[in-house]
Amino acid sequence: MTDLAKGFRQELAQIARVERLEEVSRIASGDGLTTKLLFRLGDGRHIEAVAMRDGDRRTVCVSSQVGCALACEFCATGQLGLIRNLTAGEIVDQVNRAASVFRGQGEAERPITNVVMMGMGEPLHNYEAVVRAARLMGLEMGLAISATRVTISTAGLVPMIYRLAEEMPKVGLAVSLNATTDEVRSRLMPINRRYPISELMAAAAHTARASQRRRVTFEYTLIAGVNDSEEDARRLVSLVSWFPCEINLIPFNPVPSRSFRRPSQERIDRFHKILWEKHLTATVRWSKGDDIAAACGQLQATVPEPSAAYPGLVRNAVPA
């Protein structure tokens, strides 16, 4: 940029760089509603993002880290361990690049309506970059995605939940709960040993009070014989019924090297009914893209070959 002063250009060369994510491949689900994108970072590492179409909604699920340190038992990303945090630019660019998925599908181009930070990594472990990315996405000169259209997921980093509620109260909070007792949750999610359920519920209630316009969302992965009993459903009612929230029940998505199973439809329906009978807002979320390993808990920054784990995998890799 020769219109800048030479000294300023030298300073920029020391502290800044201009680059973009390299799209390695994209894979579409069988129903055509979900696309998983594999990106190469500047250092050669890889991350995944997911673009989803649902009626008028255009949602992008982005990653915040390469890998994850939390080692949740039902999550493929946790098997990688933490490799590094992403920068705010790398987070925002996933949204920029995913926008291309919604073009050229025989319909008028529509802007991205929602961003969920539920991809690879624990967003609140990379708090500064995640919050900066959310603010950058909201700029009118950029993507103009309001904070009310951004949801940040967490496995339960209690101190950071309080901080997020104070600094960005309009951003949605999704808490990955997945159990109703400390014994089971600590087995599934080691973070619970540091921040048990009682502390997590207090932080979630604080967020609900701080954000007066949005309910806290609880993500509850239903795993056969682990957390899907009628007693679990009743305990869940007791845990969350005292503040505004909604519950997404997510039947377990298969993860390689894990022996967990998805509950039967009858058991899922019974669990759901108990919550509804107690007037909780609860929805069974059948994850989009599980046939391409793009659903909740399946991201691992690889393009898996067709296998028993992903029997419906559709490969249509498109080079960047």
Secondary structure, 3 states (H helix, E strand, C coil): CCCCCHHHHHHHHHHCCCCCCEEEEEEECCCCCEEEEEEECCCCCEEEEEEEEECCEEEEECCCEEECCCCCCCCCHHHHCEEEECCHHHHHHHHHHHHHHHCCCCCCCCCCCEEEECCCCCHHHHHHHHHHHHHHHCCCCCCCCCHHHEEEEECCCHHHHHHHHHHCCCCEEEEECCCCCHHHHHHHCHHHHCCCHHHHHHHHHHHHHHCCCCCEEEEEEECCCCCCCHHHHHHHHHHHCCCCEEEEEEECCCCCCCCCCCCCHHHHHHHHHHHHHCCCEEEECCCCCHHHCCCCCCCCCCCCCCCCCCCCCCCCCCCC
